[in-house]
Amino acid sequence: MKNKIVLILVLAAMFVVQGQDKQRLYNDFYSYVNHQWMDSIEIPAAYGSWGSFHEVYFENQDRIKGIFQELVDSGKSYPKGSTEQLVADFYISCMDTVTLEEKGLNPLKSILEEVDQIKSVEEYLSLTAKLYAKGIPAPISVYESVDAKNSTVYALHLNQSGLSLGNRAYYLEDNPQYQEFRDKYKDLITDLFTIAGLQQTKEREAAEKVFEMETVMARIHRTPVQLRDSERNYNKKTIAELNQLTFTVDWAKYFKDLGLKKDVEYAIVNQPEFLAMFDRMLEDFSIDDWKTYMQWKVIVGTTSLLNKEVRNRSFEFYGTTLQGTEEQLPRWRTAQNTVNSNMGQPLGKLYVEKYFPKRNKDKMIGLIDNLKQAFHKRIDGYTWMSEETKKQAHHKLNKMGVKMGYPDEWLDYTSVNIAADDYFGNVIRVTEFDYLRDLNRVGEPIDPNDWGMTPPTVNAYYSATRNEIVFPAGILNPPFFDYDADDATNYGSAGVIIGHEITHGFDDNGSLYDADGNLKSWWTPEDREKFEARAKKIEEQYDEYIVLDSIHLNGKLTLGENIGDLGGMAIAFEAMKMNQEEKGNKTVDGLTDEQRFFLAYAKMWRIKFRDKTLENQVKTDPHSPGYYRANGALSNFEEFHKAFNIPKGSKMRRNEIITIW
């Protein structure tokens, strides 16, 4: 009798587990796939979130650590300016915390003395420009980029900036937690002014003044949603027109002070109203106020390069208060990140030689070719699009460029002085070298070898003005890409990432650019209207998702990425089906190609967040959190419903299926 009872209890437990799995399958596929991982994983103390991208990033970090160990531990002396010398000495300088402590805040003294000598607005603007070229933040961001309406050349761009809190909502929103952020931000400014010994007799008043000035800037900042409006953010101004927009700034001189060696005919002003407001602020605030503001920018822009006291106080606010992270990264990880962000191509050259074989690059290029063919097939099948627009869509897809793994030609840093005992100086010199190299390309033809990410980066992107998709070697590792995995798994991961980036050329923003990368419509008005109606439904779907308490996702902010997820998955699935026509359907561990495809897809987006990090992402990031990236797209995909027999009425099967690409 006792054995029967035990058997009944075991069977009952199995039924409950199976029932839970079925409920997850029907109503929350993300959790169905990832619940064991979610239950077992703890977010490391140094991070605000943890997921698949972090796991690949950590594996890359271990690989890169091995590169540094080989360079540093070998005891070899490398020729000045060689790849090995640049990478090794930069790493050593960051790891040498003893020297950082000895130097303290001395590296800032000469800069702060320059600030203290400012006597006029003209001198403030001149020094702002010169320091900006060295990496010190300024109210206006000035950079070169492709001219969105003449994509054959680089143009000068001016953009809103100036907020050390980053998120404009932190300054403006009536929210108890944000008020806490504001108060603690002022405490941070006060403390770092005191540590820096700036002879501020009333440090708190100085902090209040900095916050007041940044709040004025925040009020006129465009929101993250508004910043996605490409047409509104394209305002071409001649130098004469710029000087009419503002009355105090001599723009020709300002550009020269930045380090621009040539005269320019025009600049693209992304937010003209911000420039006009900044110009008024130059009169509304005293020169002493602007000196205080600049002192803060010098300090906050260099805290990571200074001694432990400064680094810890900065992390206490930016890491713990804003993100909820409990501790800083180990120094060796900080050093590796710094080298990658400053000397990414020399480091990348060593990385790909060791960890990115040509076979991986060739297989990825083959996948891309397959996905392009699949997208062409899908375009032909759209009933909502006219033949005229289809023709233009095919043309844009045919002209879409591909960059895979690493550049064909590496950037030359041999002229940059990298010293093993000068971390602060190394960062400043490389920053200025990179900035001036790019700035002085204004007016020149586009460099086809230009990369927006370093080879070890765990990410990918689509450039609308270049009409190209780019995949650094760093992301091409499991679970995103596995050379030895079965085809269905790779199509559900690497294929989806490829499809996602391809779809960005056809999302709500990318679709505004033509095959040559120009901000120019290629749609018939009727087809554009149909596209926007479908996009509106995607926006409304994601608006409904509640992330924390009463905080909803912002469907308009995340629209491009959500379209990319749905389109990327559909294109990758189409490519897998075409692959099946050649190789047949393969069952592995009782799972069909289709099922393994969707399992790989959901696994790819797994991630856990600290609440503060999640809230900040929802406010500022155009990407939906992984949970919604998985379930949101899958709930709209009929092939997923078929693969797992998802019944009508389930959360994973929307009543109104939304399709675009």
C-alpha positions in Angstrom: 0.0 0.0 0.0 2.8 2.3 0.9 4.5 1.8 -2.5 1.3 2.5 -4.3 0.9 5.8 -2.4 4.5 6.8 -3.3 3.9 5.9 -7.0 0.7 8.0 -7.0 2.6 11.0 -5.5 5.4 10.6 -8.0 2.9 10.5 -10.9 1.0 13.4 -9.5 4.2 15.4 -9.2 5.1 14.5 -12.8 1.7 15.7 -14.0 2.1 19.0 -12.2 5.5 19.6 -13.8 4.1 18.6 -17.2 1.2 20.9 -16.6 3.5 23.8 -15.7 5.6 23.2 -18.7 2.5 23.1 -20.9 1.2 26.4 -19.4 4.6 28.0 -20.0 4.7 26.6 -23.6 1.3 28.1 -24.3 1.5 31.4 -22.4 5.2 32.2 -21.8 7.6 30.5 -24.2 10.5 32.5 -23.0 10.1 31.0 -19.5 9.4 27.6 -21.0 12.8 27.6 -22.5 14.8 29.6 -19.9 13.1 29.0 -16.5 15.9 26.6 -15.3 18.5 29.1 -16.3 16.5 32.0 -14.7 16.1 30.0 -11.4 19.8 29.1 -11.3 21.5 32.3 -12.3 22.5 35.2 -10.1 23.4 38.6 -11.5 27.0 39.2 -10.6 27.5 42.0 -8.2 29.3 44.2 -10.7 26.4 44.1 -13.2 22.9 45.5 -13.5 21.8 42.7 -15.8 23.0 39.3 -16.9 22.2 37.3 -20.1 23.3 35.6 -23.2 25.3 38.6 -24.4 27.1 38.8 -21.1 28.0 35.1 -21.2 29.5 35.5 -24.7 31.2 38.7 -23.5 32.7 36.8 -20.5 34.1 34.1 -22.8 35.6 36.7 -25.0 37.1 38.4 -21.9 38.8 35.1 -21.0 40.2 34.8 -24.5 41.4 38.4 -24.5 42.9 37.9 -21.0 45.0 35.1 -22.5 46.3 37.5 -25.2 47.3 40.1 -22.6 49.0 37.4 -20.4 51.0 36.2 -23.4 52.1 39.8 -24.2 52.9 40.9 -20.7 54.2 37.7 -19.1 56.5 36.9 -22.0 59.0 39.5 -20.9 59.6 40.5 -24.5 60.4 44.1 -25.5 58.3 45.2 -28.5 59.2 47.8 -31.1 57.7 51.2 -30.4 54.5 51.7 -32.3 54.0 47.9 -33.0 50.6 46.3 -32.4 52.0 44.4 -29.5 53.6 47.4 -27.8 50.5 49.6 -28.2 48.2 46.9 -26.7 50.5 45.7 -24.0 51.6 49.1 -22.7 48.1 50.4 -22.7 47.0 47.4 -20.6 49.9 47.7 -18.2 49.2 51.4 -17.7 45.6 50.7 -16.7 46.6 47.8 -14.4 49.3 49.8 -12.6 47.1 51.1 -9.8 50.1 51.9 -7.7 51.1 54.6 -10.1 47.5 55.8 -10.3 47.5 56.2 -6.5 50.8 58.1 -6.5 49.6 60.5 -9.2 46.2 61.0 -7.5 44.5 64.0 -9.2 47.7 65.5 -10.5 46.8 64.6 -14.2 43.9 67.0 -13.8 45.8 70.0 -12.4 47.0 71.5 -15.7 43.5 71.2 -17.2 41.8 72.7 -14.2 44.3 75.6 -14.1 43.3 76.3 -17.7 39.7 76.4 -16.7 40.5 78.7 -13.7 42.1 81.2 -16.1 39.0 81.7 -18.2 37.9 85.4 -18.2 35.2 85.5 -20.9 32.6 83.5 -22.8 34.9 83.5 -25.8 37.6 81.9 -23.8 35.2 79.4 -22.3 34.0 78.3 -25.8 37.5 78.0 -27.0 38.6 75.8 -24.2 35.4 73.7 -24.3 36.2 72.9 -27.9 39.9 72.0 -27.3 39.0 69.8 -24.3 36.1 68.1 -26.2 38.6 66.9 -28.7 40.4 65.2 -25.8 37.2 63.5 -24.5 36.0 66.0 -22.0 32.1 66.3 -22.3 30.6 69.5 -23.5 27.1 70.9 -23.9 27.3 70.4 -27.7 28.5 67.2 -29.3 30.3 67.8 -32.6 31.3 64.9 -34.8 31.6 63.7 -38.4 29.3 61.2 -40.0 27.8 60.4 -43.3 25.6 63.1 -44.7 22.2 61.5 -44.7 21.1 63.3 -47.9 24.4 63.0 -49.7 25.7 59.6 -48.5 28.9 59.8 -50.6 30.6 62.3 -48.2 31.2 62.9 -44.5 29.5 65.9 -43.0 29.9 67.8 -39.7 27.1 67.1 -37.2 26.0 69.0 -34.1 24.0 67.3 -31.4 22.5 68.0 -28.0 24.6 67.0 -25.0 25.7 68.2 -21.6 23.8 66.0 -19.2 26.0 64.0 -16.8 22.9 62.1 -15.6 22.3 61.0 -19.1 18.6 60.4 -18.9 16.6 63.6 -19.2 13.8 62.1 -17.2 16.0 62.0 -14.1 16.1 65.8 -14.1 12.5 66.4 -15.0 10.1 63.6 -14.0 8.1 64.0 -10.8 9.1 60.7 -9.3 10.3 60.0 -5.7 13.1 57.7 -6.9 14.3 60.3 -9.4 14.2 62.9 -6.7 16.6 60.6 -4.7 18.8 60.4 -7.8 18.9 64.2 -8.1 19.8 64.6 -4.4 22.5 62.0 -4.5 23.8 63.4 -7.8 24.3 66.8 -6.1 26.1 65.0 -3.2 28.4 63.4 -5.8 29.3 66.8 -7.3 29.9 68.2 -3.9 32.1 65.4 -2.8 34.2 65.3 -6.0 34.7 69.1 -5.9 35.9 68.7 -2.4 38.2 65.8 -3.2 39.6 67.7 -6.2 40.4 70.6 -3.8 39.1 73.3 -6.2 39.1 76.0 -3.5 35.3 76.0 -3.6 34.2 77.8 -0.4 30.6 76.6 -0.9 30.8 73.3 -2.7 27.1 72.6 -2.3 26.2 75.8 -4.0 28.5 74.9 -6.8 26.7 71.5 -7.1 23.3 73.2 -7.1 24.5 75.5 -9.9 25.7 72.7 -12.1 22.5 70.8 -11.6 20.5 74.0 -12.4 22.4 74.4 -15.7 22.0 70.8 -16.7 18.3 70.9 -15.8 17.8 73.9 -18.2 19.5 71.8 -20.9 17.4 68.7 -20.1 14.2 70.7 -20.6 15.1 71.4 -24.2 16.6 68.0 -24.9 14.5 65.9 -27.3 13.2 62.7 -25.9 14.6 59.3 -26.9 11.5 58.8 -29.1 11.9 62.2 -30.8 15.6 61.4 -31.5 14.4 58.5 -33.7 12.9 61.0 -36.2 15.5 61.1 -38.9 13.9 63.8 -41.0 13.4 66.1 -38.0 17.0 65.5 -36.9 18.4 66.6 -40.3 18.8 70.4 -40.4 21.4 71.5 -42.9 22.9 74.9 -42.0 25.6 76.9 -43.7 28.1 78.6 -41.4 26.3 81.9 -42.0 23.0 80.3 -41.0 24.6 78.8 -37.9 25.7 82.3 -36.9 22.2 83.5 -37.3 20.8 80.7 -35.2 23.2 81.8 -32.3 24.5 85.2 -31.5 27.4 84.4 -29.2 29.2 81.5 -30.8 31.7 82.1 -33.6 31.2 78.8 -35.3 34.1 79.0 -37.7 36.5 79.7 -34.7 34.8 77.0 -32.6 35.4 74.4 -35.3 39.0 75.5 -35.7 39.4 75.2 -31.9 38.1 71.6 -32.1 40.9 70.8 -34.5 39.2 71.1 -37.8 41.9 72.1 -40.3 39.6 73.1 -43.2 36.7 75.4 -43.8 33.3 73.7 -44.1 30.4 74.8 -46.1 27.7 73.4 -43.8 26.9 71.4 -40.8 23.9 69.1 -39.9 22.3 70.4 -36.8 20.3 67.7 -35.2 18.4 69.8 -32.7 18.5 73.6 -33.7 16.4 74.5 -30.7 19.1 73.2 -28.4 21.8 75.3 -30.0 19.6 78.4 -29.7 18.9 77.6 -26.0 22.6 77.0 -25.3 23.4 80.4 -26.9 20.9 82.1 -24.5 22.4 80.2 -21.5 25.8 81.8 -22.3 24.2 85.1 -21.4 21.9 83.9 -18.7 24.7 82.4 -16.6 27.8 84.1 -15.4 31.3 83.2 -16.6 32.0 81.9 -13.1 29.0 79.6 -13.5 30.4 78.3 -16.7 33.8 77.7 -15.1 32.1 75.7 -12.4 30.2 73.7 -15.0 33.4 73.0 -16.9 35.3 72.0 -13.8 32.6 69.4 -13.2 32.8 68.1 -16.8 36.6 67.8 -16.5 36.2 65.7 -13.3 33.2 63.6 -14.2 34.7 62.9 -17.7 37.9 61.5 -16.2 36.9 59.8 -12.9 37.7 56.3 -14.3 41.3 57.4 -15.1 42.1 58.6 -11.6 42.8 57.2 -8.1 40.7 54.8 -6.1 39.0 57.5 -3.9 37.6 59.2 -7.0 36.7 56.0 -8.8 34.9 54.6 -5.8 32.9 57.7 -5.1 31.8 57.9 -8.8 30.9 54.2 -8.8 28.8 54.6 -5.7 26.5 56.9 -7.6 26.7 55.8 -11.2 27.0 52.1 -10.5 25.1 51.5 -7.2 22.5 54.3 -7.0 21.5 54.5 -10.7 22.0 50.8 -11.7 21.8 48.9 -8.5 25.2 47.2 -9.0 27.0 46.2 -5.9 30.7 46.2 -6.8 33.1 47.3 -9.5 34.6 45.1 -12.1 37.9 43.4 -11.4 40.7 45.7 -12.5 41.8 43.3 -15.3 38.3 43.4 -16.8 38.3 47.2 -16.6 41.7 47.3 -18.3 40.6 45.0 -21.1 37.4 47.1 -21.7 39.5 50.2 -21.8 42.0 48.8 -24.3 39.1 47.6 -26.5 37.4 50.9 -26.5 40.6 52.9 -27.1 42.8 50.6 -29.1 40.1 48.2 -30.4 41.6 47.6 -33.8 45.2 46.7 -32.7 43.6 44.5 -30.0 41.2 43.1 -32.6 44.0 42.2 -35.0 45.5 40.0 -32.3 42.0 38.6 -31.4 41.0 37.5 -34.8 44.3 36.0 -35.6 43.9 33.7 -32.6 40.1 33.2 -32.3 38.3 33.9 -35.6 39.2 31.3 -38.2 38.4 32.0 -41.9 35.9 29.1 -41.9 33.7 31.0 -39.4 33.7 34.1 -41.6 32.9 32.0 -44.7 30.0 30.2 -43.1 28.5 33.5 -41.8 28.7 35.0 -45.3 27.0 31.9 -46.7 24.2 32.4 -44.1 23.8 36.0 -45.1 23.5 35.0 -48.8 20.8 32.5 -47.8 18.9 35.0 -45.8 19.0 37.6 -48.5 17.6 35.1 -51.0 14.9 34.3 -48.4 14.0 37.9 -48.0 13.8 38.4 -51.8 11.3 35.5 -51.8 9.2 37.0 -49.0 9.1 40.4 -50.7 7.7 38.7 -53.8 5.0 37.1 -51.7 3.7 40.3 -50.0 0.1 41.0 -51.1 0.0 44.4 -49.3 2.9 45.9 -51.4 2.7 47.1 -55.0 5.1 45.9 -57.7 6.7 49.3 -57.9 7.7 49.3 -54.2 8.7 45.7 -54.3 11.1 46.5 -57.1 12.7 49.2 -55.0 12.9 46.9 -51.9 14.7 44.3 -54.0 17.1 47.0 -55.2 17.9 48.1 -51.7 18.4 44.5 -50.5 20.7 43.8 -53.5 22.8 46.8 -52.7 23.1 46.1 -48.9 26.7 45.7 -48.0 28.2 43.2 -45.5 31.2 43.6 -43.2 32.2 40.4 -41.4 34.4 39.8 -38.4 37.1 42.5 -38.9 38.3 45.3 -41.3 40.1 44.5 -44.5 42.6 47.2 -43.5 43.6 48.1 -40.0 43.8 51.6 -38.6 47.3 52.8 -38.0 48.2 53.9 -34.5 52.0 53.9 -34.8 52.2 57.6 -34.3 50.4 57.6 -31.0 52.6 57.6 -27.9 51.4 54.9 -25.5 53.4 54.7 -22.3 53.2 51.9 -19.7 53.2 54.5 -16.8 50.7 57.0 -18.1 47.1 55.7 -18.2 45.5 59.1 -18.1 47.7 60.5 -20.9 47.2 57.3 -23.0 43.4 57.7 -23.0 43.6 61.4 -23.7 46.1 61.0 -26.6 44.2 58.2 -28.3 40.9 60.0 -27.9 42.3 63.1 -29.5 44.0 61.1 -32.3 40.8 59.3 -33.2 38.6 62.4 -32.9 40.9 64.6 -35.1 41.3 61.8 -37.7 37.6 61.5 -38.0 36.8 65.2 -37.8 39.2 66.1 -40.6 37.4 63.7 -43.0 34.6 66.2 -43.3 33.8 66.8 -47.0 35.8 63.7 -48.1 34.4 60.6 -49.8 33.2 57.8 -47.5 35.8 55.3 -46.5 34.3 51.8 -47.4 36.6 50.2 -44.7 35.1 52.3 -41.9 33.8 50.3 -38.9 31.6 51.5 -36.1 32.5 48.6 -33.7 35.8 46.9 -32.7 36.3 43.2 -33.7 36.0 41.8 -30.2 32.6 43.5 -29.6 29.7 41.3 -28.7 27.1 43.1 -30.9 26.1 43.9 -34.5 24.6 46.8 -36.4 22.9 48.1 -39.5 24.0 51.5 -40.9 21.2 53.3 -42.7 23.4 55.9 -44.4 25.8 53.2 -45.7 23.1 50.5 -46.2 25.3 47.8 -44.7 25.1 45.2 -42.0 28.2 44.7 -39.8 29.1 41.7 -37.6 32.2 41.9 -35.4 34.0 38.6 -34.7 33.2 38.9 -31.0 29.5 38.1 -31.4 30.1 35.1 -33.6 30.2 32.6 -30.7 27.6 30.4 -29.1 24.7 30.8 -28.5 24.7 33.3 -31.3 26.8 31.4 -33.8 28.2 27.9 -33.5 30.2 26.5 -36.4 29.5 22.9 -35.3 25.8 23.3 -34.5 23.0 21.9 -36.7 21.6 24.2 -39.3 18.3 24.8 -37.6 19.9 26.0 -34.4 22.2 28.3 -36.3 19.3 29.7 -38.3 17.4 30.3 -35.1 20.3 32.2 -33.6 22.9 33.6 -36.0 20.3 33.6 -38.8 17.9 35.6 -36.7 20.7 38.1 -35.8 21.5 38.5 -39.5 17.8 38.8 -40.4 17.3 41.4 -37.6 20.1 43.6 -39.0 18.8 43.2 -42.6 15.3 44.1 -41.4 16.7 47.4 -39.8 17.1 48.5 -43.4 13.3 48.2 -43.7 12.1 49.2 -40.2 10.2 52.4 -39.4 13.4 54.4 -39.6 15.7 52.4 -41.9 13.0 52.2 -44.5 13.2 56.0 -44.9 16.7 55.6 -46.5 17.2 54.4 -50.1 19.5 51.8 -51.5 22.4 54.3 -51.5 21.9 55.4 -47.9 20.2 58.7 -48.6 17.3 60.0 -46.5 14.9 59.7 -49.5 11.6 57.9 -49.9 11.5 54.9 -52.3 7.9 54.0 -51.4 4.6 54.7 -53.2 2.5 56.8 -50.8 -0.1 54.1 -50.6 2.4 51.4 -49.7 4.0 53.7 -47.1 0.6 54.2 -45.5 0.0 50.4 -45.4 3.5 49.9 -43.8 2.9 52.5 -41.2 -0.5 51.0 -40.3 1.2 47.7 -39.7 4.0 49.3 -37.7 1.4 51.1 -35.6 -0.1 47.7 -34.5 3.4 46.6 -33.4 3.8 49.8 -31.4 0.4 49.2 -29.7 1.3 45.6 -28.9 4.4 46.6 -27.0 2.8 49.5 -25.4 0.6 47.0 -23.6 3.4 45.2 -21.9 3.9 46.1 -18.2 7.5 45.7 -17.1 7.7 47.0 -13.5 4.7 47.9 -11.4 2.9 50.4 -13.6 5.8 51.0 -16.0 4.9 50.0 -19.6 7.2 49.5 -22.5 7.4 52.4 -24.9 6.2 50.9 -28.2 7.2 53.9 -30.2 10.8 54.0 -28.8 11.3 50.3 -29.3 9.4 50.1 -32.6 12.5 49.7 -34.9 14.0 46.9 -32.8 10.7 45.1 -32.5 10.2 45.2 -36.2 13.7 43.9 -36.5 13.0 41.0 -34.2 9.8 40.0 -36.0 11.2 40.4 -39.4 14.6 38.9 -38.6 12.9 35.8 -37.2 10.6 35.4 -40.2 13.4 35.9 -42.8 15.7 33.4 -40.9 12.8 30.9 -40.7 12.2 31.2 -44.5 15.9 30.6 -45.1 15.8 27.5 -42.9 12.9 26.2 -44.9 14.8 26.8 -48.2 17.7 24.9 -46.6 15.4 22.0 -45.8 14.4 21.8 -49.5 18.0 20.9 -50.2 18.9 18.9 -47.1 15.6 17.6 -45.7 14.1 18.0 -42.2 16.3 16.6 -39.5 15.0 15.4 -36.1 17.5 15.8 -33.2 16.6 14.5 -29.7 13.0 14.2 -30.8 12.9 17.9 -31.9 12.1 19.0 -35.4 14.1 21.6 -37.2 11.3 24.1 -36.6 11.2 23.4 -32.9 15.0 23.7 -32.5 14.9 26.9 -34.4 12.4 28.5 -32.0 14.2 27.0 -28.9 17.5 28.6 -30.1 15.6 31.9 -30.7 14.2 32.1 -27.2 17.5 31.0 -25.6 19.3 33.8 -27.3 17.3 36.5 -25.6 17.6 35.2 -22.0 18.5 37.9 -19.5 17.9 39.0 -15.9 17.8 42.6 -14.7 18.1 44.5 -11.5 15.0 46.7 -11.2 16.9 50.0 -11.5 18.7 48.8 -14.6 15.5 47.6 -16.1 13.7 50.8 -15.5 16.5 52.8 -17.1 16.5 50.6 -20.1 12.7 51.0 -20.6 13.1 54.8 -20.3 16.1 55.2 -22.7 16.9 52.0 -24.7 15.3 51.3 -28.1 15.6 47.6 -27.4 12.8 45.8 -25.5 14.0 43.6 -22.6 14.7 40.0 -23.7 11.5 38.5 -22.3 9.5 40.7 -24.7 11.8 40.3 -27.6 11.2 36.6 -27.5 7.5 36.4 -26.6 6.4 39.5 -28.5 7.7 38.3 -31.8 6.8 34.6 -31.4 3.2 35.4 -30.5 2.8 37.0 -33.9 4.4 34.1 -35.9 2.1 31.3 -37.2 4.9 28.9 -38.0 5.8 28.9 -34.3 2.2 28.1 -33.4 2.3 25.2 -35.8 5.6 23.9 -34.5 4.4 23.6 -30.9 0.6 23.2 -31.5 -0.1 26.5 -29.6 -4.0 26.6 -29.2 -6.1 29.6 -29.9 -6.7 31.7 -26.9 -3.1 31.2 -25.5 -1.0 34.3 -24.7 1.6 33.0 -27.2 -0.9 33.1 -30.0 -2.3 36.6 -30.5 -5.9 36.9 -31.7 -4.7 39.4 -34.4 -1.4 38.2 -36.0 0.7 41.2 -37.0 3.1 40.8 -39.9 5.3 43.2 -41.8 8.4 41.6 -43.3 
